[in-house]
Amino acid sequence: MSNIAYENWQEMLFGISKNPIKCGFGLEIGSGEVIPEIKPHPRPGMEASLDSLLEEYKRITNDIMERAIKLGFPSLMLEIEHVAQLTLNPGWGEEVIKICRDILHKFHKKYRIKCALRATIADVRRSEHNLRKSKETDLVFEAFERCARAGADVLSIESIGGKEVFNYALTRQDLPGILFAIAVLGSRDMEFLWDRIVEIAKQNGSISGGDTDCAHANTAMMLAGGMVGEDFPHTIAALIRAMAGARSLVAVERGAKGPLKDCGYENPIIKSITGVPISMEGKASACAHMDLMGNLAASVCDLWSNEAVEYRDMFGGTTVAVFTEILGYDASLLNTALATGYAECLRDLLIASDKYRDPQALVISPDVAWEIGKVIADTEGYYLRAKRAALKAGEIIKRELKEGNLKIPQREMDALDSALLQLSSLPDEEEKFSHDMKSKYETLVEEFLPSSYDIQRR
């Protein structure tokens, strides 16, 4: 990347992107409207047979659309994030997409609600089986093809490349290993995946959406826990999120158009660089997990998501209906701010409510995300740009500490200093770094196969 989409961070707003897209039944994403993106999850046991899964998704989709219509919501995105069985049995995934799309079409035709369908394929590959050449890899691509043929408007995945090395390095706070896993292995794997996903999307009239760094950055976020969590340093998790921005960008570089996936908390960094529309999750994803940026996450979103909610009954209706209502009203507030000229004010309030809650919130605040994005855009090479992104994030954290805006325990400051020292000592040459890391980790991590990343063994 040789330039950045936004001249300054203040240009970034929710509901508006430089490169909006049209998809599905009249849906426009990034064209001046925030759209709720509801993500349901079937109850355990429903995956026992195709018939039970189809009946489950039929009920789910009808409940979602009926609640949206009753409340007068004008638009909606439905994400079907595959349980493993839908990818391991690609024909099942195809049938689920067909039935969900038929229901969306029925509601659009009758009520003119604008809607679209995202299919997120499960990354069922196993590192010990070779990520590039295995029966699981073939199933992943077959699932993409079948879902695209069945009418999925947007194709996405949460890819796992590098996770076998990352898990080993994370538990040891080994920053060189973490960087190798995300920047080199993860980026190379995304390049392999997204060349094929983009091709499948073009052949079938779908849109290649985007990836997310759940495998690395979200793992670190979950391990770090809440504000009193001491299992893993929050400052290091923040550096990892900056690395993730460089890694998840690869999907767009290989042709993905967005909307990027909701659980990629690094998405504001990528939006600042590319201008593609992004989905985000925050307070409405509390049904799935906790985060420390529940309001801030909405500040430049184009889709607003709940992450995933299991299909159950509540006093207010089924869970999917209830969360459709929550997301729809959040989107309504954001859209009213856009319509009345208060969008910048609301954006700034969303940022201010969380920006200094935690270093992890700080690094995805749009102003900081833009600074990190500019470093990434101005740097060549997967490894070096991720390294510089992490160093930039560390520099900004230290700046905010010095200015008294951010307050963290001494142990977090010590962890940050140690991490930055490790990163600063690394070479800028990717070839030397990769060679050293490959030699180290192919001995330490049995599942690590350099051939999965087109890296030759010794």
Buried (B, 14 or more C-beta within 10 A) or exposed (E): BEEBBBEEBEBBBBBBBBBBBBBBBBBBBBBBBBBBBBBBBBEEEBBEEBEBBBBBBBBBBBBBBBBBBEEEBBBBBBBBBBBEBBBBBBEBBBBBBBBBBEBBBEBBEEEEBBBBBBBBBBBBBBBEBBBBEBEBBEBBBBBBBBBBBBBBBBBBBBBBBBBBBBBBBBEEBBBBBBBBBBBBBBBBBBBBBBEBBBBBBEEBEBBBBBBBBBBBBBBBBBBBBEEEBEEBBBBBBBBBBBBBBBBBBBBBBBBBBBBBBBBBBBBBBBBBBBBBBBBBBBBBBBBBEEBBBBBBBBBBBBBBBBBBBEBEEEEEBBBBBBBBBBBBBBBBEBBEBBEEEEBEEBBBBBBEBBBBBBBBBBBBBBBBBBBBBBBBBEBEBBBBBBBBBBBBBBBBBBEBBEEEEBEBBEEBBEBBEBBBEBBEEBEEEBEEBBEBBBEBBBEEBEBBBBEBBEBEEE
